[in-house]
């Protein structure tokens, strides 16, 4: 009876293998999204470094194995080696999930859509049989994405700011680590072409793509992320707390404050934001206001600097004020000093000719 049930279960799983893969992928992604901690959490950083070391070790011996330069010995090593593809892609998949989540948190989807879709595609493809059975260059490329993502997070955490300096150091460090792995393998290969094709070229290709995307402003400025933002009629800071005045009714939970801003007379537009940055982090970001000109499209107006200091779990609180405006479609973008977009929020200014009292709700942050 048990054998029949077992056989039926195996047949059912094989029949619906693709659906199971998709289901487990979605479940795994949600699980990682729920358990992943703060980007500067020490244990998380150590765990990521350990995963990268495991990946580098498997890739090292896989290259030797495929070139008939090494064979596993010992019962435990032989048993583990049988499942090397599953183990390698488990660690790759976990890291790709984590970095995709970090990138999503630190970006405006509209400005980083190409990069984010590419990361999501890589997470999905990593679980496909064709990738698991692919050439070493593909596996090295995936490992390179994980390695660079880790290092490009590490340098801003160490230096306390984002920009070309931490990015450049990340590129140099990643290239140096790929070169180190090439040197470790070189003593086994008299022919450099094998290592160039398997390790160095895929690694440098990944760095080339990341550099291009960074230059285009498509890579999110990790580790910064906007946790909360909104448009308000008034923002006041008193005794360490922020008081936000809004006309938006509480049941309109999808609105971030007064995204339908009803403007009267001398009203000013207040943009409030909470920006997460790690401890010891100190950098300058900018609040960019844009108005949609009926003829010219989106037109930049004021660009207001905001000095942020990290360490607050709920995010650094700050606001910007707009006095001169006109009715129409508006947008606020939070940007780094390099112009890389962290977040954006659209809203509409509507002229309000009424003189009736306005029932403002006051939110405390």
C-alpha positions, 0 to 999 in steps of 0.5 A: 500500500505504501509503495503504491502511494509512493509511486503515485506521488512520484508520478504526480510530481513528475507530471506537474514538475514545472508547476512545482518548480514555479510554486517553490520558487515563489514560496522561496522568494516570499520566504527570503523576503520575510526573513531577510534582515537589515542590509547591515546586519553583521550575521547576514553579511557573514552568512553571505560571505560564507555562501560566496566562499562555498560557491567559489570552492565548488566552481574551483573543483568543478573546473578541475573535475571537468578538465580531468584534473581532480576526482573526489575521494572519501565517502562523504566528499563523493556523496556531496559531489553527486549533488554539487549542482543542487548545492551550487544553485541553492546557494546561488539562488538564495543570494540572487533572491537576497540581492534582488530584494535589496535592489527592489527596496533601494529603487524606483521601479520606473528608473531601474526596470531593466535591471530589476527585470534582469535580476528577477529573470536570473533568479528564475533561470537559476532554477531551470535545468538548462542553467544547472547543466550549462557551461561553467562560464554561465555559473561563473557569471551568476557567481560574479553577479552575487560577488559584485552585489555583495562587495558593492553593498559592503563598501558603502557600509564601510565608507558611509556614503554611495557614489563613484568611489565605493562603486569603483572600489567594488569593481576593482575588488571583484576583478582582483578576486576573479584574478586570484581564483584564476591564479589558484587554478593556473598551476593546473592548466598550462593553457591560459585559454581554458581559464580565460574562457571559464573564469576571467572573461565571464567575470569581466563581462559581469563587471562591464555590464554593471558598470554600464548600468551604473553609468546609465543610472539603472542600478539602485543605490543600495543600501539606501531605501525609502521606507515611507513618503507622502505629500502633506499640507503641513509638516512640523517638527516638535520635540523630536517628532514630526506632525503631518497634516493631511486632508486624505481620509483614513479609508483611502489607505492607498494614498500617500498623504494628499496625492490629490492636493487641493491648493488654496491661496498661500498653501505650501506643498510639503514632501515628507520622507523616511529614508533608511540608511545603515548605522555610521552612514552620512550622505547627502541626497536630493529632493527633485521636484518635477512638473508635467508641462503640457507641451514639454512633458516632465520639467525639473524645478527645485532640487533641494539637498537633504543631509541624512544620517543613518542608524534609525531603524524606521529611517531618517526623517526629513521633509522639503517644501514647495512654495511656487507651483501651479495646478497639474501633475507633479512628481517628487524624486529622491535622488543621490548626488549622482542623480541615481533615483531611490524613489519617486511619488506622483501627485496632482495639484488641484485648485480649490476655490472653496472657503469651507473649513478643512478637516485636517488629520494630524499624523505623528511620526 
